[in-house]
Amino acid sequence: MLILRKEAEDDLKKAYEWYEEKRARLGVEFVYEVESAFEIIREKSATVCQGIKDVRRVLCSRFPYLIYFFERKSDTVVIGVLHQRRNPVIWQARR
């Protein structure tokens, strides 16, 4: 099961709002892109996602965002949906 922590949900919401301000429906396109990345995580996280220690990440293909997550028993926990230029200390503090 894929679990989004509150911080990751907030990241997603803020990015959605930012893109919607830039152009109508661009935020929706961003969310679709993130959902596609979630599918990659669900299906292939062990083989396609790079990681630092036990935290892995996957890059959205169209938008410059990384999704940070880790595996816990049978669950995958998303701890951040962050722009690539954000300081990595942000997601590291969430671990």
Stockholm file with secondary structure:
# STOCKHOLM 1.0

chainA/1-95         MLILRKEAEDDLKKAYEWYEEKRARLGVEFVYEVESAFEIIREKSATVCQGIKDVRRVLCSRFPYLIYFFERKSDTVVIGVLHQRRNPVIWQARR
#=GR chainA/1-95 SS CEEECHHHHHHHHHHHHHHHHHSTTHHHHHHHHHHHHHHHHHHHHHHHCEEETTEEEEECSSSSEEEEEEEETTEEEEEEEEETTSCTHHHHHHC
#=GC SS_cons        CEEECHHHHHHHHHHHHHHHHHSTTHHHHHHHHHHHHHHHHHHHHHHHCEEETTEEEEECSSSSEEEEEEEETTEEEEEEEEETTSCTHHHHHHC
//
